Amino acid sequence: MHLLFDPLFRVPLLVGLCASLVLPLLGALLHAREEWLAALGVSHITAACQLAGVALGIPLLASGSLGAIVAVIGKYVTAQQGNLGYVLLMFVGWAILYLVAANSSLGESLAHALSDGQIFLVGQEHLWAMLAVAVPFLGLLPWWSQRLLRARFFVGYEQANQLPAWRWHLSFDLIGALLLAFSTAALGLMASFALVVLPAWIAFSWVNRWQHALWLSLLLGVISYLLAFIIALSYDQAFAPIQVATLLVVAAIAKVLRLCIPALAH
């Protein structure tokens, strides 16, 4: 536990905490919209753009921002394909990611960093980038929740009332893509995706109120991150696999408890 308060790891801890706070909330909205698979496609595109940017001498965070814009454009281009469109984005990002890694001097090490996570090596610029996106995301969350859920469950309401729906749909997609880009650069691709998908999935199986689901998703994300951070640091392990494994264990325990509690009630 003392590792959490070591000054050497203060910035990495704060970067990961920001990600573990906002990614589960992002996941809850994506689950409600049935777009959770989009996070995987967007993460691959932003990771590929970041790696290509570094190969060309572009700073990681600048290339990540560009990657977020490219990912959002790709999402809208493939929107008619549904989940297939998100899978196509993943394939494109994956192919570019490993082709750049195979054909650049730093590509292989950076590809491993994006895959395994480089949370213990992040600096102040990562923290400022995460805060610059996380704070607006949290501020806009109530505004988005009302409008995005209404669009999901009352299809046609926006068009019938001539509402400027593009404002909340586009702003949510863009800020969500930025969060995934900066989280992927620090935590790793699959760790970020797991924080988007698993806490919200667990929360939705336990509660049936939106606000409760948000709070439970957030709590699960933060607790799993802190556990993974301590385990990876204590045993000198790559962070991303530990984060994913921790969330899978939490999900399994939650599933077993959910099955046992009704049985105990009878």
Backbone as CSV, one residue per row, in Angstrom:
resi,resn,N_x,N_y,N_z,CA_x,CA_y,CA_z,C_x,C_y,C_z
1,MET,0.824,-1.209,0.000,0.000,0.000,0.000,0.861,1.263,0.000
2,HIS,2.060,1.175,0.628,2.924,2.363,0.689,3.375,2.821,-0.682
3,LEU,3.330,1.918,-1.673,3.736,2.279,-3.029,2.824,3.348,-3.626
4,LEU,1.567,3.378,-3.166,0.635,4.387,-3.673,1.069,5.803,-3.307
5,PHE,1.849,5.924,-2.247,2.233,7.244,-1.767,3.695,7.569,-2.056
6,ASP,4.369,6.716,-2.820,5.753,6.967,-3.209,5.787,8.127,-4.211
7,PRO,6.537,9.207,-3.939,6.585,10.360,-4.859,7.010,9.991,-6.270
8,LEU,7.812,8.926,-6.399,8.284,8.513,-7.721,7.131,8.093,-8.621
9,PHE,6.073,7.563,-8.021,4.954,7.043,-8.803,3.697,7.899,-8.671
10,ARG,3.856,9.117,-8.161,2.693,9.979,-7.935,1.996,10.356,-9.241
11,VAL,2.776,10.787,-10.232,2.188,11.182,-11.515,1.548,9.992,-12.225
12,PRO,2.231,8.833,-12.347,1.561,7.668,-12.949,0.272,7.285,-12.227
13,LEU,0.287,7.363,-10.896,-0.912,7.030,-10.134,-2.064,7.961,-10.480
14,LEU,-1.781,9.263,-10.572,-2.829,10.238,-10.869,-3.346,10.095,-12.296
15,VAL,-2.458,9.805,-13.229,-2.886,9.595,-14.618,-3.853,8.416,-14.693
16,GLY,-3.478,7.307,-14.050,-4.342,6.142,-14.063,-5.652,6.358,-13.319
17,LEU,-5.595,7.130,-12.236,-6.823,7.429,-11.504,-7.804,8.219,-12.371
18,CYS,-7.272,9.188,-13.108,-8.137,9.949,-14.026,-8.810,9.007,-15.015
19,ALA,-8.011,8.109,-15.592,-8.561,7.167,-16.571,-9.588,6.239,-15.937
20,SER,-9.286,5.751,-14.722,-10.206,4.805,-14.083,-11.480,5.475,-13.592
21,LEU,-11.462,6.786,-13.455,-12.670,7.532,-13.104,-13.589,7.723,-14.298
22,VAL,-13.008,8.075,-15.441,-13.840,8.485,-16.574,-14.148,7.354,-17.553
23,LEU,-13.231,6.400,-17.718,-13.486,5.345,-18.700,-14.701,4.480,-18.347
24,PRO,-14.910,4.096,-17.070,-16.140,3.343,-16.770,-17.412,4.149,-17.023
25,LEU,-17.356,5.464,-16.796,-18.527,6.299,-17.083,-18.765,6.388,-18.586
26,LEU,-17.675,6.523,-19.342,-17.783,6.469,-20.799,-18.375,5.138,-21.235
27,GLY,-17.928,4.067,-20.593,-18.442,2.738,-20.925,-19.918,2.598,-20.644
28,ALA,-20.389,3.217,-19.550,-21.817,3.139,-19.234,-22.652,3.773,-20.337
29,LEU,-22.214,4.927,-20.841,-22.936,5.574,-21.930,-22.853,4.757,-23.212
30,LEU,-21.701,4.167,-23.476,-21.556,3.341,-24.675,-22.408,2.076,-24.582
31,HIS,-22.488,1.485,-23.394,-23.359,0.322,-23.197,-24.810,0.702,-23.446
32,ALA,-25.217,1.850,-22.890,-26.607,2.285,-23.060,-26.934,2.531,-24.526
33,ARG,-25.948,2.982,-25.287,-26.157,3.238,-26.713,-25.893,1.998,-27.564
34,GLU,-25.490,0.895,-26.915,-25.101,-0.337,-27.610,-23.960,-0.079,-28.584
35,GLU,-22.999,0.719,-28.132,-21.828,1.054,-28.948,-20.525,0.709,-28.233
36,TRP,-20.568,-0.207,-27.267,-19.363,-0.489,-26.493,-18.235,-1.034,-27.367
37,LEU,-18.585,-1.739,-28.440,-17.555,-2.274,-29.327,-16.826,-1.152,-30.063
38,ALA,-17.467,0.011,-30.178,-16.819,1.144,-30.834,-15.542,1.534,-30.109
39,ALA,-15.505,1.352,-28.787,-14.313,1.719,-28.015,-13.091,0.936,-28.474
40,LEU,-13.287,-0.330,-28.852,-12.161,-1.142,-29.314,-11.651,-0.641,-30.659
41,GLY,-12.571,-0.324,-31.582,-12.159,0.201,-32.875,-11.473,1.550,-32.753
42,VAL,-12.049,2.446,-31.938,-11.464,3.774,-31.745,-10.084,3.661,-31.097
43,SER,-9.941,2.774,-30.101,-8.644,2.602,-29.427,-7.571,2.148,-30.402
44,HIS,-7.915,1.235,-31.292,-6.926,0.756,-32.261,-6.519,1.863,-33.233
45,ILE,-7.490,2.660,-33.677,-7.164,3.746,-34.601,-6.282,4.780,-33.921
46,THR,-6.622,5.186,-32.701,-5.815,6.196,-32.008,-4.415,5.660,-31.690
47,ALA,-4.327,4.373,-31.314,-3.019,3.780,-31.044,-2.157,3.756,-32.305
48,ALA,-2.766,3.394,-33.434,-2.027,3.365,-34.702,-1.545,4.764,-35.085
49,CYS,-2.397,5.761,-34.911,-2.002,7.134,-35.241,-0.890,7.627,-34.329
50,GLN,-0.960,7.260,-33.057,0.101,7.671,-32.131,1.438,7.038,-32.517
51,LEU,1.401,5.769,-32.856,2.635,5.085,-33.236,3.192,5.641,-34.544
52,ALA,2.318,5.883,-35.522,2.756,6.464,-36.789,3.300,7.868,-36.569
53,GLY,2.667,8.633,-35.664,3.134,9.980,-35.368,4.524,9.987,-34.772
54,VAL,4.784,9.066,-33.847,6.110,8.990,-33.239,7.150,8.596,-34.283
55,ALA,6.792,7.687,-35.175,7.714,7.284,-36.247,8.061,8.466,-37.150
56,LEU,7.126,9.432,-37.277,7.349,10.618,-38.111,7.873,11.808,-37.310
57,GLY,8.101,11.602,-36.014,8.623,12.684,-35.174,7.567,13.590,-34.577
58,ILE,6.303,13.180,-34.628,5.214,13.971,-34.045,5.038,13.543,-32.585
59,PRO,4.920,14.495,-31.645,4.735,14.130,-30.237,3.545,13.209,-30.037
60,LEU,3.670,12.327,-29.044,2.676,11.289,-28.808,1.289,11.864,-28.564
61,LEU,1.199,12.925,-27.770,-0.106,13.474,-27.430,-0.731,14.197,-28.620
62,ALA,0.102,14.854,-29.432,-0.428,15.514,-30.633,-0.953,14.486,-31.622
63,SER,-0.194,13.410,-31.789,-0.648,12.353,-32.711,-1.876,11.641,-32.161
64,GLY,-1.971,11.561,-30.819,-3.160,10.969,-30.220,-4.402,11.802,-30.481
65,SER,-4.255,13.130,-30.413,-5.385,14.015,-30.700,-5.824,13.878,-32.147
66,LEU,-4.829,13.813,-33.053,-5.149,13.607,-34.463,-5.824,12.255,-34.664
67,GLY,-5.335,11.250,-33.945,-5.931,9.923,-34.040,-7.381,9.910,-33.595
68,ALA,-7.696,10.702,-32.560,-9.079,10.778,-32.079,-9.988,11.341,-33.164
69,ILE,-9.513,12.371,-33.859,-10.311,12.970,-34.937,-10.506,11.967,-36.074
70,VAL,-9.423,11.283,-36.446,-9.508,10.270,-37.504,-10.472,9.162,-37.104
71,ALA,-10.414,8.743,-35.840,-11.286,7.667,-35.369,-12.753,8.069,-35.422
72,VAL,-13.051,9.314,-35.029,-14.436,9.781,-35.062,-14.941,9.832,-36.502
73,ILE,-14.102,10.324,-37.412,-14.480,10.345,-38.827,-14.755,8.922,-39.318
74,GLY,-13.859,7.990,-38.955,-14.055,6.595,-39.351,-15.324,6.011,-38.775
75,LYS,-15.640,6.377,-37.535,-16.862,5.882,-36.897,-18.095,6.347,-37.652
76,TYR,-18.094,7.614,-38.084,-19.256,8.142,-38.796,-19.339,7.568,-40.208
77,VAL,-18.187,7.324,-40.839,-18.175,6.753,-42.185,-18.749,5.333,-42.175
78,THR,-18.429,4.584,-41.104,-18.872,3.184,-41.030,-20.135,3.020,-40.184
79,ALA,-20.804,4.119,-39.856,-21.950,4.068,-38.939,-23.052,3.142,-39.439
80,GLN,-23.272,3.092,-40.746,-24.351,2.269,-41.288,-24.082,0.771,-41.135
81,GLN,-22.834,0.430,-40.865,-22.472,-0.984,-40.738,-22.679,-1.530,-39.327
82,GLY,-22.993,-0.656,-38.371,-23.193,-1.106,-37.001,-21.914,-1.669,-36.395
83,ASN,-22.048,-2.800,-35.688,-20.887,-3.409,-35.042,-19.819,-3.825,-36.043
84,LEU,-20.230,-4.187,-37.255,-19.255,-4.543,-38.284,-18.345,-3.359,-38.577
85,GLY,-18.896,-2.145,-38.576,-18.091,-0.953,-38.813,-17.031,-0.770,-37.746
86,TYR,-17.374,-1.055,-36.475,-16.402,-0.918,-35.397,-15.299,-1.972,-35.518
87,VAL,-15.687,-3.164,-35.968,-14.689,-4.217,-36.176,-13.757,-3.840,-37.328
88,LEU,-14.318,-3.239,-38.374,-13.474,-2.788,-39.488,-12.464,-1.739,-39.016
89,LEU,-12.898,-0.823,-38.152,-11.972,0.162,-37.587,-10.858,-0.538,-36.812
90,MET,-11.227,-1.560,-36.048,-10.219,-2.296,-35.281,-9.201,-2.958,-36.202
91,PHE,-9.672,-3.567,-37.288,-8.767,-4.229,-38.220,-7.818,-3.227,-38.881
92,VAL,-8.376,-2.088,-39.278,-7.537,-1.060,-39.911,-6.471,-0.582,-38.932
93,GLY,-6.893,-0.255,-37.699,-5.944,0.214,-36.697,-4.905,-0.825,-36.359
94,TRP,-5.327,-2.083,-36.214,-4.397,-3.165,-35.879,-3.364,-3.358,-36.982
95,ALA,-3.810,-3.355,-38.227,-2.886,-3.541,-39.354,-1.857,-2.414,-39.416
96,ILE,-2.327,-1.176,-39.287,-1.403,-0.036,-39.334,-0.439,-0.083,-38.158
97,LEU,-0.957,-0.406,-36.984,-0.152,-0.443,-35.764,1.053,-1.355,-35.925
98,TYR,0.828,-2.567,-36.410,1.925,-3.524,-36.472,2.769,-3.384,-37.736
99,LEU,2.216,-2.801,-38.785,3.050,-2.502,-39.950,4.034,-1.383,-39.629
100,VAL,3.568,-0.358,-38.923,4.482,0.718,-38.502,5.521,0.168,-37.539
101,ALA,5.085,-0.689,-36.616,6.016,-1.272,-35.644,7.105,-2.083,-36.333
102,ALA,6.738,-2.779,-37.401,7.705,-3.631,-38.094,8.647,-2.851,-39.004
103,ASN,8.300,-1.595,-39.322,9.090,-0.846,-40.303,9.659,0.457,-39.767
104,SER,9.779,0.590,-38.448,10.415,1.772,-37.860,11.293,1.345,-36.697
105,SER,12.322,2.127,-36.422,13.307,1.745,-35.411,12.715,1.691,-34.005
106,LEU,11.845,2.634,-33.672,11.245,2.662,-32.334,9.883,1.983,-32.298
107,GLY,9.430,1.543,-33.466,8.070,1.036,-33.553,7.797,-0.151,-32.665
108,GLU,8.726,-1.109,-32.626,8.469,-2.327,-31.861,8.331,-2.032,-30.372
109,SER,9.238,-1.216,-29.833,9.167,-0.912,-28.402,7.912,-0.119,-28.068
110,LEU,7.527,0.800,-28.956,6.320,1.590,-28.705,5.063,0.748,-28.862
111,ALA,5.091,-0.192,-29.795,3.943,-1.090,-29.952,3.753,-1.923,-28.695
112,HIS,4.865,-2.394,-28.111,4.775,-3.138,-26.862,4.257,-2.247,-25.742
113,ALA,4.692,-0.982,-25.736,4.230,-0.047,-24.701,2.723,0.174,-24.811
114,LEU,2.236,0.324,-26.039,0.800,0.525,-26.229,0.017,-0.737,-25.887
115,SER,0.649,-1.882,-26.070,-0.017,-3.146,-25.767,0.051,-3.485,-24.281
116,ASP,1.242,-3.338,-23.675,1.455,-3.740,-22.281,1.144,-2.628,-21.286
117,GLY,1.098,-1.379,-21.773,0.893,-0.249,-20.876,2.219,0.309,-20.400
118,GLN,2.313,1.630,-20.345,3.536,2.263,-19.855,3.204,3.242,-18.732
119,ILE,2.269,2.822,-17.871,1.775,3.698,-16.818,2.890,4.171,-15.900
120,PHE,3.905,3.344,-15.644,4.969,3.717,-14.720,5.986,4.668,-15.340
121,LEU,5.852,4.944,-16.639,6.805,5.820,-17.322,6.182,7.126,-17.786
122,VAL,4.926,7.362,-17.481,4.263,8.565,-17.976,4.765,9.789,-17.212
123,GLY,4.625,10.949,-17.859,5.090,12.197,-17.268,3.977,13.204,-17.081
124,GLN,4.385,14.411,-16.758,3.416,15.472,-16.487,2.526,15.761,-17.689
125,GLU,3.086,15.633,-18.907,2.286,15.959,-20.087,1.095,15.009,-20.222
126,HIS,1.282,13.738,-19.833,0.168,12.800,-19.861,-0.904,13.199,-18.851
127,LEU,-0.463,13.634,-17.681,-1.416,14.031,-16.644,-2.234,15.233,-17.089
128,TRP,-1.553,16.247,-17.650,-2.276,17.446,-18.095,-3.225,17.115,-19.238
129,ALA,-2.793,16.222,-20.120,-3.657,15.831,-21.237,-4.904,15.113,-20.735
130,MET,-4.722,14.200,-19.772,-5.870,13.484,-19.221,-6.819,14.429,-18.508
131,LEU,-6.268,15.356,-17.722,-7.114,16.307,-16.997,-7.853,17.231,-17.964
132,ALA,-7.166,17.624,-19.045,-7.779,18.535,-20.010,-9.000,17.929,-20.684
133,VAL,-9.057,16.606,-20.752,-10.200,15.931,-21.362,-11.162,15.393,-20.304
134,ALA,-10.627,14.909,-19.179,-11.477,14.314,-18.138,-12.390,15.344,-17.483
135,VAL,-11.875,16.535,-17.228,-12.686,17.566,-16.561,-13.890,17.973,-17.423
136,PRO,-13.704,18.301,-18.715,-14.883,18.583,-19.550,-15.830,17.396,-19.660
137,PHE,-15.277,16.196,-19.719,-16.132,15.007,-19.809,-17.050,14.910,-18.597
138,LEU,-16.481,15.069,-17.393,-17.285,14.985,-16.174,-18.292,16.128,-16.100
139,GLY,-17.883,17.318,-16.565,-18.797,18.451,-16.547,-19.970,18.286,-17.498
140,LEU,-19.717,17.637,-18.630,-20.759,17.455,-19.636,-21.581,16.194,-19.432
141,LEU,-21.174,15.330,-18.511,-21.835,14.038,-18.344,-23.336,14.158,-18.074
142,PRO,-23.793,15.029,-17.158,-25.256,15.137,-16.951,-25.997,15.599,-18.209
143,TRP,-25.399,16.542,-18.929,-26.003,17.057,-20.167,-26.088,15.959,-21.216
144,TRP,-25.011,15.196,-21.364,-25.003,14.084,-22.310,-25.987,12.999,-21.912
145,SER,-25.991,12.650,-20.626,-26.825,11.539,-20.170,-28.277,11.740,-20.577
146,GLN,-28.788,12.916,-20.323,-30.189,13.189,-20.647,-30.451,13.064,-22.135
147,ARG,-29.578,13.637,-22.930,-29.825,13.697,-24.375,-29.493,12.399,-25.095
148,LEU,-28.398,11.756,-24.718,-28.013,10.523,-25.395,-28.949,9.367,-25.035
149,LEU,-29.384,9.319,-23.787,-30.337,8.269,-23.407,-31.691,8.494,-24.074
150,ARG,-32.097,9.756,-24.164,-33.357,10.065,-24.849,-33.287,9.650,-26.314
151,ALA,-32.144,9.911,-26.951,-31.982,9.526,-28.357,-31.997,8.014,-28.526
152,ARG,-31.504,7.309,-27.497,-31.454,5.847,-27.582,-32.835,5.221,-27.396
153,PHE,-33.594,5.718,-26.438,-34.860,5.070,-26.086,-36.088,5.729,-26.709
154,PHE,-35.926,6.937,-27.224,-37.030,7.610,-27.906,-36.569,8.004,-29.306
155,VAL,-36.406,7.006,-30.124,-35.894,7.213,-31.482,-36.850,8.117,-32.265
156,GLY,-36.303,9.106,-32.918,-37.109,10.025,-33.701,-37.503,11.288,-32.969
157,TYR,-37.295,11.338,-31.647,-37.666,12.516,-30.852,-36.903,13.752,-31.321
158,GLU,-35.598,13.587,-31.545,-34.775,14.733,-31.945,-35.212,15.289,-33.294
159,GLN,-35.435,14.387,-34.246,-35.844,14.822,-35.579,-37.238,15.447,-35.551
160,ALA,-38.140,14.840,-34.783,-39.508,15.363,-34.713,-39.559,16.754,-34.102
161,ASN,-38.652,17.027,-33.172,-38.628,18.326,-32.501,-37.556,19.259,-33.065
162,GLN,-36.913,18.837,-34.177,-35.904,19.654,-34.872,-34.822,20.143,-33.905
163,LEU,-34.303,19.200,-33.110,-33.245,19.529,-32.154,-31.878,19.416,-32.828
164,PRO,-30.916,20.259,-32.434,-29.557,20.198,-33.006,-28.768,19.036,-32.411
165,ALA,-29.189,17.824,-32.723,-28.643,16.630,-32.075,-27.157,16.437,-32.352
166,TRP,-26.677,16.983,-33.460,-25.268,16.792,-33.807,-24.362,17.332,-32.703
167,ARG,-24.796,18.308,-31.940,-23.935,18.914,-30.925,-23.557,17.915,-29.836
168,TRP,-24.541,17.169,-29.319,-24.201,16.235,-28.250,-23.640,14.931,-28.770
169,HIS,-24.069,14.500,-29.946,-23.506,13.259,-30.495,-22.033,13.446,-30.890
170,LEU,-21.738,14.532,-31.590,-20.369,14.758,-32.038,-19.443,15.080,-30.882
171,SER,-19.888,15.913,-29.938,-19.032,16.274,-28.803,-18.728,15.051,-27.950
172,PHE,-19.724,14.185,-27.746,-19.492,12.967,-26.968,-18.502,12.052,-27.679
173,ASP,-18.679,11.852,-28.971,-17.772,10.975,-29.721,-16.344,11.511,-29.715
174,LEU,-16.186,12.816,-29.885,-14.846,13.392,-29.957,-14.136,13.325,-28.608
175,ILE,-14.814,13.740,-27.539,-14.168,13.709,-26.226,-13.938,12.267,-25.781
176,GLY,-14.874,11.375,-26.109,-14.665,9.960,-25.805,-13.448,9.395,-26.522
177,ALA,-13.255,9.779,-27.782,-12.098,9.314,-28.545,-10.800,9.878,-27.968
178,LEU,-10.818,11.130,-27.515,-9.638,11.721,-26.877,-9.295,10.991,-25.577
179,LEU,-10.310,10.674,-24.793,-10.066,9.921,-23.563,-9.421,8.574,-23.870
180,LEU,-9.928,7.898,-24.877,-9.368,6.597,-25.246,-7.944,6.740,-25.770
181,ALA,-7.689,7.810,-26.518,-6.342,8.020,-27.063,-5.328,8.211,-25.953
182,PHE,-5.614,9.104,-25.013,-4.658,9.400,-23.948,-4.572,8.257,-22.944
183,SER,-5.678,7.561,-22.711,-5.645,6.415,-21.810,-4.831,5.273,-22.413
184,THR,-5.022,5.061,-23.712,-4.273,4.006,-24.385,-2.778,4.263,-24.322
185,ALA,-2.376,5.525,-24.470,-0.956,5.876,-24.426,-0.337,5.583,-23.072
186,ALA,-1.143,5.613,-22.010,-0.614,5.414,-20.663,-0.879,4.007,-20.141
187,LEU,-2.131,3.577,-20.184,-2.511,2.299,-19.582,-2.326,1.120,-20.521
188,GLY,-2.346,1.358,-21.810,-2.313,0.278,-22.779,-3.661,0.098,-23.436
189,LEU,-3.672,-0.502,-24.599,-4.880,-0.592,-25.413,-5.963,-1.446,-24.754
190,MET,-5.626,-2.669,-24.381,-6.646,-3.567,-23.847,-7.048,-3.199,-22.422
191,ALA,-6.125,-2.625,-21.653,-6.482,-2.186,-20.301,-7.512,-1.068,-20.363
192,SER,-7.334,-0.139,-21.300,-8.304,0.946,-21.462,-9.658,0.401,-21.900
193,PHE,-9.632,-0.530,-22.849,-10.885,-1.117,-23.330,-11.592,-1.875,-22.208
194,ALA,-10.815,-2.590,-21.386,-11.409,-3.338,-20.280,-12.063,-2.399,-19.275
195,LEU,-11.453,-1.247,-19.010,-12.046,-0.275,-18.091,-13.325,0.334,-18.665
196,VAL,-13.423,0.385,-19.973,-14.652,0.873,-20.605,-15.765,-0.165,-20.502
197,VAL,-15.435,-1.425,-20.743,-16.469,-2.454,-20.909,-16.884,-3.123,-19.597
198,LEU,-15.921,-3.601,-18.818,-16.253,-4.497,-17.709,-16.935,-3.826,-16.518
199,PRO,-16.478,-2.661,-16.022,-17.198,-2.069,-14.878,-18.662,-1.772,-15.188
200,ALA,-18.932,-1.227,-16.369,-20.321,-0.925,-16.731,-21.133,-2.204,-16.897
201,TRP,-20.549,-3.223,-17.468,-21.242,-4.506,-17.636,-21.621,-5.095,-16.282
202,ILE,-20.683,-5.047,-15.336,-20.962,-5.550,-13.990,-22.064,-4.718,-13.333
203,ALA,-21.931,-3.388,-13.433,-22.894,-2.491,-12.783,-24.304,-2.705,-13.317
204,PHE,-24.444,-2.858,-14.619,-25.771,-3.018,-15.211,-26.427,-4.337,-14.804
205,SER,-25.630,-5.322,-14.416,-26.204,-6.596,-13.971,-26.649,-6.542,-12.515
206,TRP,-26.239,-5.499,-11.794,-26.562,-5.406,-10.373,-27.630,-4.358,-10.069
207,VAL,-27.665,-3.279,-10.804,-28.597,-2.187,-10.486,-29.438,-1.860,-11.708
208,ASN,-30.580,-1.228,-11.468,-31.478,-0.887,-12.577,-31.783,0.603,-12.641
209,ARG,-31.011,1.406,-11.923,-31.153,2.858,-11.998,-29.884,3.458,-12.585
210,TRP,-30.073,4.427,-13.469,-28.945,4.983,-14.210,-27.890,5.585,-13.298
211,GLN,-28.292,6.412,-12.341,-27.327,7.054,-11.449,-26.559,6.024,-10.630
212,HIS,-27.257,4.997,-10.158,-26.586,3.949,-9.391,-25.579,3.200,-10.265
213,ALA,-25.938,2.974,-11.520,-25.032,2.281,-12.441,-23.760,3.094,-12.674
214,LEU,-23.917,4.415,-12.788,-22.745,5.274,-12.975,-21.822,5.211,-11.768
215,TRP,-22.389,5.325,-10.585,-21.572,5.305,-9.370,-20.892,3.957,-9.168
216,LEU,-21.618,2.877,-9.418,-21.025,1.550,-9.249,-19.932,1.304,-10.289
217,SER,-20.146,1.750,-11.532,-19.117,1.612,-12.571,-17.857,2.354,-12.169
218,LEU,-18.024,3.572,-11.698,-16.887,4.386,-11.263,-16.142,3.703,-10.126
219,LEU,-16.875,3.212,-9.137,-16.254,2.565,-7.981,-15.468,1.326,-8.398
220,LEU,-16.046,0.505,-9.254,-15.355,-0.695,-9.724,-14.101,-0.349,-10.521
221,GLY,-14.196,0.690,-11.347,-13.040,1.100,-12.130,-11.882,1.556,-11.255
222,VAL,-12.167,2.380,-10.262,-11.108,2.910,-9.391,-10.493,1.808,-8.539
223,ILE,-11.333,0.963,-7.935,-10.817,-0.105,-7.074,-9.954,-1.080,-7.870
224,SER,-10.436,-1.486,-9.045,-9.667,-2.433,-9.862,-8.348,-1.818,-10.318
225,TYR,-8.369,-0.510,-10.624,-7.128,0.148,-11.047,-6.111,0.181,-9.913
226,LEU,-6.539,0.563,-8.720,-5.618,0.639,-7.595,-5.027,-0.733,-7.272
227,LEU,-5.868,-1.763,-7.319,-5.363,-3.119,-7.091,-4.332,-3.511,-8.153
228,ALA,-4.642,-3.245,-9.417,-3.728,-3.595,-10.507,-2.424,-2.809,-10.403
229,PHE,-2.520,-1.539,-10.045,-1.329,-0.689,-9.901,-0.399,-1.264,-8.837
230,ILE,-0.959,-1.627,-7.689,-0.145,-2.165,-6.595,0.460,-3.513,-6.962
231,ILE,-0.348,-4.387,-7.565,0.148,-5.726,-7.931,1.255,-5.629,-8.982
232,ALA,1.021,-4.832,-10.039,2.020,-4.714,-11.110,3.320,-4.115,-10.586
233,LEU,3.217,-3.132,-9.719,4.409,-2.476,-9.181,5.137,-3.379,-8.195
234,SER,4.392,-4.079,-7.359,5.006,-4.928,-6.337,5.720,-6.132,-6.937
235,TYR,5.175,-6.680,-8.015,5.724,-7.911,-8.585,6.398,-7.686,-9.939
236,ASP,6.643,-6.404,-10.280,7.363,-6.049,-11.506,6.729,-6.694,-12.742
237,GLN,5.439,-6.461,-12.885,4.686,-7.013,-14.005,4.226,-5.902,-14.945
238,ALA,3.968,-6.264,-16.201,3.372,-5.313,-17.145,1.992,-4.920,-16.638
239,PHE,1.681,-3.633,-16.709,0.452,-3.152,-16.082,-0.812,-3.648,-16.784
240,ALA,-0.870,-3.530,-18.117,-2.116,-3.802,-18.844,-2.662,-5.208,-18.593
241,PRO,-1.851,-6.275,-18.674,-2.409,-7.614,-18.403,-2.922,-7.746,-16.969
242,ILE,-2.247,-7.106,-16.006,-2.698,-7.163,-14.618,-4.034,-6.438,-14.468
243,GLN,-4.177,-5.284,-15.140,-5.435,-4.548,-15.067,-6.580,-5.368,-15.650
244,VAL,-6.359,-5.973,-16.795,-7.405,-6.788,-17.420,-7.732,-7.993,-16.543
245,ALA,-6.698,-8.662,-16.021,-6.922,-9.834,-15.173,-7.682,-9.455,-13.903
246,THR,-7.344,-8.312,-13.312,-8.034,-7.859,-12.100,-9.511,-7.626,-12.374
247,LEU,-9.808,-6.971,-13.477,-11.204,-6.719,-13.830,-11.952,-8.016,-14.125
248,LEU,-11.289,-8.973,-14.746,-11.939,-10.259,-15.025,-12.259,-10.999,-13.727
249,VAL,-11.337,-10.946,-12.756,-11.590,-11.587,-11.460,-12.765,-10.903,-10.759
250,VAL,-12.773,-9.562,-10.781,-13.873,-8.815,-10.168,-15.190,-9.170,-10.854
251,ALA,-15.171,-9.266,-12.182,-16.384,-9.612,-12.927,-16.863,-11.017,-12.575
252,ALA,-15.932,-11.958,-12.443,-16.302,-13.333,-12.090,-16.908,-13.394,-10.690
253,ILE,-16.295,-12.685,-9.743,-16.827,-12.662,-8.374,-18.219,-12.043,-8.359
254,ALA,-18.384,-10.939,-9.082,-19.690,-10.270,-9.140,-20.746,-11.186,-9.747
255,LYS,-20.354,-11.941,-10.767,-21.304,-12.858,-11.413,-21.736,-13.963,-10.461
256,VAL,-20.759,-14.531,-9.728,-21.068,-15.598,-8.775,-21.968,-15.071,-7.663
257,LEU,-21.643,-13.899,-7.127,-22.459,-13.306,-6.067,-23.881,-13.023,-6.562
258,ARG,-23.984,-12.564,-7.802,-25.300,-12.248,-8.362,-26.156,-13.504,-8.478
259,LEU,-25.506,-14.632,-8.775,-26.236,-15.895,-8.874,-26.579,-16.453,-7.502
260,CYS,-25.687,-16.210,-6.528,-25.891,-16.798,-5.206,-26.917,-16.040,-4.377
261,ILE,-26.958,-14.725,-4.524,-27.844,-13.911,-3.683,-29.317,-14.270,-3.878
262,PRO,-29.832,-14.412,-5.119,-31.225,-14.852,-5.272,-31.462,-16.242,-4.674
263,ALA,-30.458,-17.123,-4.803,-30.603,-18.478,-4.263,-30.682,-18.438,-2.743
264,LEU,-29.861,-17.578,-2.114,-29.888,-17.439,-0.668,-31.209,-16.856,-0.199
265,ALA,-31.800,-15.971,-1.024,-33.059,-15.342,-0.659,-34.199,-16.366,-0.576
266,HIS,-34.064,-17.456,-1.359,-35.095,-18.481,-1.349,-34.803,-19.533,-0.277
